[in-house]
Amino acid sequence: MSCRLWMLGAVLAALPVVAMTGCASTSPPPPPETHAGRPDRGAKLIAQYGCGSCHTIPGVDRAGGLVGPPLTRFGSRSYIAGELPNNADNLQRWITDPQAVEPGTAMPNLGVSAIDAQDIAAYLYTLD
């Protein structure tokens, strides 16, 4: 085997390792589940606050909105609104006061209480 072919083989053999290592080191860990809150109540609150008028949300009646992003597989996402690492504290902060996180966002402040946000977050983390 010529030296050139051997070097090409060595480079190609190393590529998958480099690519896999690079992805693993830059991806944030998956979001933790919230152990606080009641997912069953959260689904009802999502309907009550009208979140489905803007978002598509699996398992919630009349939640087929197309204004905001779909919340399908929310529990598997890395970020909230492209701004915050996806964890329970940040999600509750976003739900209760989105304008404080991202001024001018289309997400309105709906007056969601802290306990309601906890239950809504618990439901959204079941969607993975």
MODELLER restraints for C-alpha pairs under 7 A, 6 or more apart:
rsr = mdl.restraints
at = mdl.atoms
rsr.add(forms.Gaussian(group=physical.xy_distance, feature=features.Distance(at['CA:28:A'], at['CA:78:A']), mean=6.55, stdev=0.5))
rsr.add(forms.Gaussian(group=physical.xy_distance, feature=features.Distance(at['CA:30:A'], at['CA:76:A']), mean=6.36, stdev=0.5))
rsr.add(forms.Gaussian(group=physical.xy_distance, feature=features.Distance(at['CA:30:A'], at['CA:78:A']), mean=6.20, stdev=0.5))
rsr.add(forms.Gaussian(group=physical.xy_distance, feature=features.Distance(at['CA:31:A'], at['CA:75:A']), mean=6.74, stdev=0.5))
rsr.add(forms.Gaussian(group=physical.xy_distance, feature=features.Distance(at['CA:31:A'], at['CA:76:A']), mean=6.85, stdev=0.5))
rsr.add(forms.Gaussian(group=physical.xy_distance, feature=features.Distance(at['CA:31:A'], at['CA:78:A']), mean=6.47, stdev=0.5))
rsr.add(forms.Gaussian(group=physical.xy_distance, feature=features.Distance(at['CA:31:A'], at['CA:86:A']), mean=5.34, stdev=0.5))
rsr.add(forms.Gaussian(group=physical.xy_distance, feature=features.Distance(at['CA:31:A'], at['CA:87:A']), mean=5.16, stdev=0.5))
rsr.add(forms.Gaussian(group=physical.xy_distance, feature=features.Distance(at['CA:32:A'], at['CA:87:A']), mean=5.87, stdev=0.5))
rsr.add(forms.Gaussian(group=physical.xy_distance, feature=features.Distance(at['CA:33:A'], at['CA:125:A']), mean=6.02, stdev=0.5))
rsr.add(forms.Gaussian(group=physical.xy_distance, feature=features.Distance(at['CA:34:A'], at['CA:88:A']), mean=5.63, stdev=0.5))
rsr.add(forms.Gaussian(group=physical.xy_distance, feature=features.Distance(at['CA:34:A'], at['CA:122:A']), mean=5.76, stdev=0.5))
rsr.add(forms.Gaussian(group=physical.xy_distance, feature=features.Distance(at['CA:36:A'], at['CA:118:A']), mean=6.86, stdev=0.5))
rsr.add(forms.Gaussian(group=physical.xy_distance, feature=features.Distance(at['CA:37:A'], at['CA:118:A']), mean=5.14, stdev=0.5))
rsr.add(forms.Gaussian(group=physical.xy_distance, feature=features.Distance(at['CA:37:A'], at['CA:119:A']), mean=4.30, stdev=0.5))
rsr.add(forms.Gaussian(group=physical.xy_distance, feature=features.Distance(at['CA:37:A'], at['CA:122:A']), mean=5.44, stdev=0.5))
rsr.add(forms.Gaussian(group=physical.xy_distance, feature=features.Distance(at['CA:38:A'], at['CA:119:A']), mean=4.86, stdev=0.5))
rsr.add(forms.Gaussian(group=physical.xy_distance, feature=features.Distance(at['CA:38:A'], at['CA:122:A']), mean=6.01, stdev=0.5))
rsr.add(forms.Gaussian(group=physical.xy_distance, feature=features.Distance(at['CA:39:A'], at['CA:119:A']), mean=5.65, stdev=0.5))
rsr.add(forms.Gaussian(group=physical.xy_distance, feature=features.Distance(at['CA:39:A'], at['CA:120:A']), mean=6.68, stdev=0.5))
rsr.add(forms.Gaussian(group=physical.xy_distance, feature=features.Distance(at['CA:39:A'], at['CA:122:A']), mean=4.80, stdev=0.5))
rsr.add(forms.Gaussian(group=physical.xy_distance, feature=features.Distance(at['CA:39:A'], at['CA:123:A']), mean=3.92, stdev=0.5))
rsr.add(forms.Gaussian(group=physical.xy_distance, feature=features.Distance(at['CA:40:A'], at['CA:123:A']), mean=6.81, stdev=0.5))
rsr.add(forms.Gaussian(group=physical.xy_distance, feature=features.Distance(at['CA:41:A'], at['CA:119:A']), mean=6.17, stdev=0.5))
rsr.add(forms.Gaussian(group=physical.xy_distance, feature=features.Distance(at['CA:42:A'], at['CA:119:A']), mean=4.34, stdev=0.5))
rsr.add(forms.Gaussian(group=physical.xy_distance, feature=features.Distance(at['CA:42:A'], at['CA:120:A']), mean=3.93, stdev=0.5))
rsr.add(forms.Gaussian(group=physical.xy_distance, feature=features.Distance(at['CA:42:A'], at['CA:122:A']), mean=6.63, stdev=0.5))
rsr.add(forms.Gaussian(group=physical.xy_distance, feature=features.Distance(at['CA:42:A'], at['CA:123:A']), mean=5.22, stdev=0.5))
rsr.add(forms.Gaussian(group=physical.xy_distance, feature=features.Distance(at['CA:43:A'], at['CA:60:A']), mean=6.12, stdev=0.5))
rsr.add(forms.Gaussian(group=physical.xy_distance, feature=features.Distance(at['CA:43:A'], at['CA:120:A']), mean=6.57, stdev=0.5))
rsr.add(forms.Gaussian(group=physical.xy_distance, feature=features.Distance(at['CA:43:A'], at['CA:123:A']), mean=5.99, stdev=0.5))
rsr.add(forms.Gaussian(group=physical.xy_distance, feature=features.Distance(at['CA:45:A'], at['CA:120:A']), mean=6.68, stdev=0.5))
rsr.add(forms.Gaussian(group=physical.xy_distance, feature=features.Distance(at['CA:46:A'], at['CA:120:A']), mean=6.50, stdev=0.5))
rsr.add(forms.Gaussian(group=physical.xy_distance, feature=features.Distance(at['CA:47:A'], at['CA:60:A']), mean=6.50, stdev=0.5))
rsr.add(forms.Gaussian(group=physical.xy_distance, feature=features.Distance(at['CA:47:A'], at['CA:61:A']), mean=6.79, stdev=0.5))
rsr.add(forms.Gaussian(group=physical.xy_distance, feature=features.Distance(at['CA:52:A'], at['CA:62:A']), mean=6.13, stdev=0.5))
rsr.add(forms.Gaussian(group=physical.xy_distance, feature=features.Distance(at['CA:52:A'], at['CA:63:A']), mean=3.47, stdev=0.5))
rsr.add(forms.Gaussian(group=physical.xy_distance, feature=features.Distance(at['CA:52:A'], at['CA:64:A']), mean=5.72, stdev=0.5))
rsr.add(forms.Gaussian(group=physical.xy_distance, feature=features.Distance(at['CA:52:A'], at['CA:65:A']), mean=5.38, stdev=0.5))
rsr.add(forms.Gaussian(group=physical.xy_distance, feature=features.Distance(at['CA:53:A'], at['CA:63:A']), mean=6.15, stdev=0.5))
rsr.add(forms.Gaussian(group=physical.xy_distance, feature=features.Distance(at['CA:53:A'], at['CA:64:A']), mean=6.71, stdev=0.5))
rsr.add(forms.Gaussian(group=physical.xy_distance, feature=features.Distance(at['CA:53:A'], at['CA:65:A']), mean=4.63, stdev=0.5))
rsr.add(forms.Gaussian(group=physical.xy_distance, feature=features.Distance(at['CA:54:A'], at['CA:65:A']), mean=4.11, stdev=0.5))
rsr.add(forms.Gaussian(group=physical.xy_distance, feature=features.Distance(at['CA:54:A'], at['CA:66:A']), mean=5.58, stdev=0.5))
rsr.add(forms.Gaussian(group=physical.xy_distance, feature=features.Distance(at['CA:54:A'], at['CA:67:A']), mean=4.64, stdev=0.5))
rsr.add(forms.Gaussian(group=physical.xy_distance, feature=features.Distance(at['CA:54:A'], at['CA:68:A']), mean=5.10, stdev=0.5))
rsr.add(forms.Gaussian(group=physical.xy_distance, feature=features.Distance(at['CA:55:A'], at['CA:63:A']), mean=6.25, stdev=0.5))
rsr.add(forms.Gaussian(group=physical.xy_distance, feature=features.Distance(at['CA:55:A'], at['CA:64:A']), mean=6.01, stdev=0.5))
rsr.add(forms.Gaussian(group=physical.xy_distance, feature=features.Distance(at['CA:55:A'], at['CA:65:A']), mean=4.34, stdev=0.5))
rsr.add(forms.Gaussian(group=physical.xy_distance, feature=features.Distance(at['CA:55:A'], at['CA:66:A']), mean=5.79, stdev=0.5))
rsr.add(forms.Gaussian(group=physical.xy_distance, feature=features.Distance(at['CA:55:A'], at['CA:67:A']), mean=6.47, stdev=0.5))
rsr.add(forms.Gaussian(group=physical.xy_distance, feature=features.Distance(at['CA:55:A'], at['CA:68:A']), mean=5.13, stdev=0.5))
rsr.add(forms.Gaussian(group=physical.xy_distance, feature=features.Distance(at['CA:55:A'], at['CA:69:A']), mean=5.87, stdev=0.5))
rsr.add(forms.Gaussian(group=physical.xy_distance, feature=features.Distance(at['CA:55:A'], at['CA:70:A']), mean=5.17, stdev=0.5))
rsr.add(forms.Gaussian(group=physical.xy_distance, feature=features.Distance(at['CA:55:A'], at['CA:71:A']), mean=6.56, stdev=0.5))
rsr.add(forms.Gaussian(group=physical.xy_distance, feature=features.Distance(at['CA:56:A'], at['CA:63:A']), mean=5.04, stdev=0.5))
rsr.add(forms.Gaussian(group=physical.xy_distance, feature=features.Distance(at['CA:56:A'], at['CA:64:A']), mean=4.10, stdev=0.5))
rsr.add(forms.Gaussian(group=physical.xy_distance, feature=features.Distance(at['CA:56:A'], at['CA:65:A']), mean=5.09, stdev=0.5))
rsr.add(forms.Gaussian(group=physical.xy_distance, feature=features.Distance(at['CA:56:A'], at['CA:66:A']), mean=6.67, stdev=0.5))
rsr.add(forms.Gaussian(group=physical.xy_distance, feature=features.Distance(at['CA:56:A'], at['CA:70:A']), mean=4.55, stdev=0.5))
rsr.add(forms.Gaussian(group=physical.xy_distance, feature=features.Distance(at['CA:56:A'], at['CA:71:A']), mean=6.01, stdev=0.5))
rsr.add(forms.Gaussian(group=physical.xy_distance, feature=features.Distance(at['CA:57:A'], at['CA:63:A']), mean=5.33, stdev=0.5))
rsr.add(forms.Gaussian(group=physical.xy_distance, feature=features.Distance(at['CA:57:A'], at['CA:64:A']), mean=6.65, stdev=0.5))
rsr.add(forms.Gaussian(group=physical.xy_distance, feature=features.Distance(at['CA:57:A'], at['CA:70:A']), mean=6.35, stdev=0.5))
rsr.add(forms.Gaussian(group=physical.xy_distance, feature=features.Distance(at['CA:57:A'], at['CA:71:A']), mean=5.28, stdev=0.5))
rsr.add(forms.Gaussian(group=physical.xy_distance, feature=features.Distance(at['CA:57:A'], at['CA:72:A']), mean=6.01, stdev=0.5))
rsr.add(forms.Gaussian(group=physical.xy_distance, feature=features.Distance(at['CA:58:A'], at['CA:72:A']), mean=6.24, stdev=0.5))
rsr.add(forms.Gaussian(group=physical.xy_distance, feature=features.Distance(at['CA:72:A'], at['CA:127:A']), mean=6.24, stdev=0.5))
rsr.add(forms.Gaussian(group=physical.xy_distance, feature=features.Distance(at['CA:73:A'], at['CA:127:A']), mean=4.69, stdev=0.5))
rsr.add(forms.Gaussian(group=physical.xy_distance, feature=features.Distance(at['CA:73:A'], at['CA:128:A']), mean=4.07, stdev=0.5))
rsr.add(forms.Gaussian(group=physical.xy_distance, feature=features.Distance(at['CA:74:A'], at['CA:124:A']), mean=5.99, stdev=0.5))
rsr.add(forms.Gaussian(group=physical.xy_distance, feature=features.Distance(at['CA:74:A'], at['CA:125:A']), mean=6.26, stdev=0.5))
rsr.add(forms.Gaussian(group=physical.xy_distance, feature=features.Distance(at['CA:74:A'], at['CA:127:A']), mean=5.42, stdev=0.5))
rsr.add(forms.Gaussian(group=physical.xy_distance, feature=features.Distance(at['CA:74:A'], at['CA:128:A']), mean=5.92, stdev=0.5))
rsr.add(forms.Gaussian(group=physical.xy_distance, feature=features.Distance(at['CA:75:A'], at['CA:124:A']), mean=6.35, stdev=0.5))
rsr.add(forms.Gaussian(group=physical.xy_distance, feature=features.Distance(at['CA:75:A'], at['CA:125:A']), mean=4.23, stdev=0.5))
rsr.add(forms.Gaussian(group=physical.xy_distance, feature=features.Distance(at['CA:75:A'], at['CA:126:A']), mean=6.24, stdev=0.5))
rsr.add(forms.Gaussian(group=physical.xy_distance, feature=features.Distance(at['CA:75:A'], at['CA:127:A']), mean=5.24, stdev=0.5))
rsr.add(forms.Gaussian(group=physical.xy_distance, feature=features.Distance(at['CA:75:A'], at['CA:128:A']), mean=4.55, stdev=0.5))
rsr.add(forms.Gaussian(group=physical.xy_distance, feature=features.Distance(at['CA:76:A'], at['CA:128:A']), mean=5.10, stdev=0.5))
rsr.add(forms.Gaussian(group=physical.xy_distance, feature=features.Distance(at['CA:77:A'], at['CA:86:A']), mean=6.73, stdev=0.5))
rsr.add(forms.Gaussian(group=physical.xy_distance, feature=features.Distance(at['CA:78:A'], at['CA:85:A']), mean=6.00, stdev=0.5))
rsr.add(forms.Gaussian(group=physical.xy_distance, feature=features.Distance(at['CA:78:A'], at['CA:86:A']), mean=5.26, stdev=0.5))
rsr.add(forms.Gaussian(group=physical.xy_distance, feature=features.Distance(at['CA:79:A'], at['CA:85:A']), mean=4.57, stdev=0.5))
rsr.add(forms.Gaussian(group=physical.xy_distance, feature=features.Distance(at['CA:79:A'], at['CA:86:A']), mean=4.61, stdev=0.5))
rsr.add(forms.Gaussian(group=physical.xy_distance, feature=features.Distance(at['CA:80:A'], at['CA:86:A']), mean=5.42, stdev=0.5))
rsr.add(forms.Gaussian(group=physical.xy_distance, feature=features.Distance(at['CA:80:A'], at['CA:91:A']), mean=6.88, stdev=0.5))
rsr.add(forms.Gaussian(group=physical.xy_distance, feature=features.Distance(at['CA:84:A'], at['CA:90:A']), mean=6.50, stdev=0.5))
rsr.add(forms.Gaussian(group=physical.xy_distance, feature=features.Distance(at['CA:88:A'], at['CA:121:A']), mean=6.62, stdev=0.5))
rsr.add(forms.Gaussian(group=physical.xy_distance, feature=features.Distance(at['CA:91:A'], at['CA:121:A']), mean=6.46, stdev=0.5))
rsr.add(forms.Gaussian(group=physical.xy_distance, feature=features.Distance(at['CA:92:A'], at['CA:117:A']), mean=5.20, stdev=0.5))
rsr.add(forms.Gaussian(group=physical.xy_distance, feature=features.Distance(at['CA:92:A'], at['CA:118:A']), mean=6.03, stdev=0.5))
rsr.add(forms.Gaussian(group=physical.xy_distance, feature=features.Distance(at['CA:92:A'], at['CA:121:A']), mean=6.41, stdev=0.5))
rsr.add(forms.Gaussian(group=physical.xy_distance, feature=features.Distance(at['CA:94:A'], at['CA:101:A']), mean=6.48, stdev=0.5))
rsr.add(forms.Gaussian(group=physical.xy_distance, feature=features.Distance(at['CA:95:A'], at['CA:112:A']), mean=6.89, stdev=0.5))
rsr.add(forms.Gaussian(group=physical.xy_distance, feature=features.Distance(at['CA:95:A'], at['CA:117:A']), mean=6.02, stdev=0.5))
rsr.add(forms.Gaussian(group=physical.xy_distance, feature=features.Distance(at['CA:96:A'], at['CA:109:A']), mean=6.77, stdev=0.5))
rsr.add(forms.Gaussian(group=physical.xy_distance, feature=features.Distance(at['CA:96:A'], at['CA:111:A']), mean=6.53, stdev=0.5))
rsr.add(forms.Gaussian(group=physical.xy_distance, feature=features.Distance(at['CA:96:A'], at['CA:112:A']), mean=5.11, stdev=0.5))
rsr.add(forms.Gaussian(group=physical.xy_distance, feature=features.Distance(at['CA:96:A'], at['CA:113:A']), mean=6.46, stdev=0.5))
rsr.add(forms.Gaussian(group=physical.xy_distance, feature=features.Distance(at['CA:96:A'], at['CA:114:A']), mean=6.72, stdev=0.5))
rsr.add(forms.Gaussian(group=physical.xy_distance, feature=features.Distance(at['CA:96:A'], at['CA:117:A']), mean=6.40, stdev=0.5))
rsr.add(forms.Gaussian(group=physical.xy_distance, feature=features.Distance(at['CA:97:A'], at['CA:109:A']), mean=5.60, stdev=0.5))
rsr.add(forms.Gaussian(group=physical.xy_distance, feature=features.Distance(at['CA:98:A'], at['CA:107:A']), mean=6.33, stdev=0.5))
rsr.add(forms.Gaussian(group=physical.xy_distance, feature=features.Distance(at['CA:98:A'], at['CA:108:A']), mean=6.86, stdev=0.5))
rsr.add(forms.Gaussian(group=physical.xy_distance, feature=features.Distance(at['CA:98:A'], at['CA:109:A']), mean=6.19, stdev=0.5))
rsr.add(forms.Gaussian(group=physical.xy_distance, feature=features.Distance(at['CA:99:A'], at['CA:105:A']), mean=6.26, stdev=0.5))
rsr.add(forms.Gaussian(group=physical.xy_distance, feature=features.Distance(at['CA:99:A'], at['CA:109:A']), mean=6.82, stdev=0.5))
